Structure formats: C-alpha cells, structure tokens
Amino acid sequence: MIELHYWPTPNGHKITMFLEEAGLAYEIKPVDIGRGAQFEADFLKIAPNNRMPAIVDHEPADGGAPISVFESGAILQYLAEKTGQFLPADLRGRTEVMQWLFWQMGGLGPMLGQNHHFKVYAPEPVPYAIDRYVKETTRLYNVLNRRLADRDFVAGAYSIADMACYPWIVPHERQGQNLDDFPHLKRWFEAVRGRPATARAYEKGEPYRTRETVDEEARKILFGQTDTVAPAGT
C-alpha cells in the first residue's frame, strides 16, 4: 500500500497519474496547503522541505521497513523502479526519460510556478515579473513543442516524463499561452488528457476542491512563511 500525502496541484497530480496508470493500491492523506498542513510535525518527518507530495511505501521492494519519499520527481522515479513501468530499463531509453524529468523539475515547473504567482496570486501587479515569466513560459512551451515534433510522447513511449510535464500545461490559459501556437504540444496534450488514468487521477482531486485554494488566509501561509516560522500549534 502506498500512502500518498497529496493536494490537487500540478505536483500532486503527477503522482496520482502514475498510481492510476500502474494500478497500485494507494490511500490519499490530504495535505491542505492553504491551511498550513504542510508544516505539521508528522508531515515534516517524511517531507522535510514542507512541500507535498510525499509518499510512504509500506511494501518496499526490499521487504524492509516502510520507505518515505519526498519531491515529486524522486517519487516518480521511485515508483517507476518499484513497478518496472514507465521508465525504460535500457541505458539510452532511461537517459532520455530522466533528462526530461529533470528538465521539468528544474525548469518547466519552477518557471511556470512563478508565472502563476505573478499573474494570479501577487497582491499587486508587477509588470516586469509578469512579462519575464510569461516569456519564459513561451520559451519552454516551444522547447516541448519542438521535442514533440517527431514523437508521440516526450521520451518516445509514454513515461514519467510525460506525467511530470502534463499537469503544468493544464493551466495554459492562466499562463498566457494558446495551445494553437504549439501544434505538436497540443496534440500530445490532448493524447495525455484522453488517457483513462489521467481522468481518474484528476477525479481524485475533486473532493479537495471545496474552496478557492488561495484565499487571504492561504496567501499568508503559502507566500509569507520562512523556514523558521510555522502556523501556531504545529
């Protein structure tokens, strides 16, 4: 059984996409990031960076004690190795997948996250920042579009690289992007969206969409914390 500490964000969706594709048994432990659950002591034991998602694998491959993993890219790699799915075993295929997984973790996710912050969540507009991150988003979309010009998926066959990238493209309109400008990316996006496991993964998040994720209380928690200050009672 996989214990998944989760909230329906792009990084959270990556993991439910994998779990649904692989057919692994899992239980969701919601981490309400808008109310500070990511700072609670029990969660910090498995996710010291106070970010979800994180997992606890109660049946690791070595048969030993439960293993906890934090960071979405590390979780995808761990689950792929555990199941032998969505990560090629051969050197060249594995390298293709891993470099695009790292590209998403180091570029696509962080840059689009800044795009979201300054376009949607910042308390007042910062034109320079909005322009800078929208343009960087466009650049990264173009990188992915070119990559997909001659292949169905990011690394050839469907893999954890696709699962890592897709949730960050879902809010493309909010990022100031039109998928019609990126035809290869759009074709890929629609193919991933059409997978039954993708639909199931996103359905898992619906029960937790009970309010606007970033209201004023959440804004203070998400964007006002330091590594030495946590909400009272945690």
C-alpha angles and dihedrals in degrees: 000000000000116000107209120199101203152160124184099262127121091269092047092050091055091067098044087050090057095043092050093047093048096043093230119162111246143164123214118228104191117226107197099208092183090062099042101258089140089069096055115119096238092052092047089058089068100026108036092176089063092235129119146253106069132151139206114206108206092185106045119181093251092058092236134118120320116286122218122204130187131188115062096241092051090048092052091049092047093050092045091053092044093054101029089233136124094007118082118235095215120090098242097044093046091049091052092053096043096050091053091045089054090045089058094045095047101034122007097046100042095043094046089046090058088047090056092046098052097036098043115012109032110109091231133016118270103193096192093052094045092050093045096051097040089054091047089050089053090050092052092047087054091051090054093043092054091046091055096048094097105023138056096230136021096267100020105268120044108280148154087283089068092045090052095050103038101070090054091056094050093083092049095136091054088052092057094252132132113206090209086073090061107047098175091047091048092052090050092045092054091047092053092043089053095057111109091225091056091054091048092048093054091046088059089065097052098085089060096053092088096133142005103298094223110043121150094278091048092047090059092049099042099041104024103054128108127193090260101046124069132167116281115275097027 
